[in-house]
Amino acid sequence: MTRAVCPGSFDPVTLGHLDVIGRAAAMFDEVVVAVGDNISKRGWFSPTERVAMLREACAAWPGVRITLFGGLLVDFCRAEGIGVVAKGVRSSADVAYELSMAQMNRRLTGLDTVFLPTAPEWSFLSSSLVREVAGLGGDVTPFLSPAVADQVQRRAAARREPTAG
């Protein structure tokens, strides 16, 4: 059985992420979507909230499992018996950044990486851009699943509310 991991912060999960996860699910017997618990990133959603959003968004794919992870990806993959990382890349800048990580992972443990070029309609899309647009009151529904869009809009509205002082 071939298993791959799709790691990321997914804060929030976008349709671009889902495109990559779905394409990986068609290539591998099992895809583990590993939500990074990176405390240095200041996101909008807790790791537990992101896992819940992904579970709902990926429910249609029986071969996709969502989990939380911390530490080195290579250690997670070794513990889970996963030999391939599947990463979406949007641009040459993504490739340059991801290539060095892929080479380090390969050098550390032999973990291979497969790059999936993003679908052209999502090549500009990132979670940080979605958060920025939503935070300023823009409509991000075209870039998110309906359930995720609802959560993002509620979180953005709460963040825009003036604080009592």
PyMOL commands that set and color helices and strands:
alter all, ss='L'
color gray80, all
select helices_A, chain A and resi 15-27+47-57+73-80+92-109+120-122+127-135+141-143+146-160
alter helices_A, ss='H'
color red, helices_A
select strands_A, chain A and resi 3-8+30-36+64-69+84-89+112-117
alter strands_A, ss='S'
color yellow, strands_A
deselect
rebuild
show_as cartoon
